[in-house]
Amino acid sequence: MIQRIPKIFRNFYFIVSFLFIVWMLFFDSNDFVTQYQMRRQLSELERDKEHYLEKMAEVEKDRKELMGNPALLEKFAREKYLMKRPNEDVFIIVPKAE
């Protein structure tokens, strides 16, 4: 029965190499599927990084704009934090939920 198998497949080095390749592709902790998932996750994280870098640049531009213009800073403080001058009253209008 063993004589029917071609000689190249009975070679010790071929068998060991084949088992090594199978082990590395499917059973190792760094197998093919894991590497694919890690590359996909890396690309998602790089996209997130680009998004956050764009947001950081936008926030920095807004910050410089706010700090350079006192009227804009006052408007921002009034709208965002409901600040007021000492002699003013603030009325908040809440739309009725339907």
PyMOL commands that set and color helices and strands:
alter all, ss='L'
color gray80, all
select helices_A, chain A and resi 2-4+7-10+12-27+32-68+70-81
alter helices_A, ss='H'
color red, helices_A
deselect
rebuild
show_as cartoon
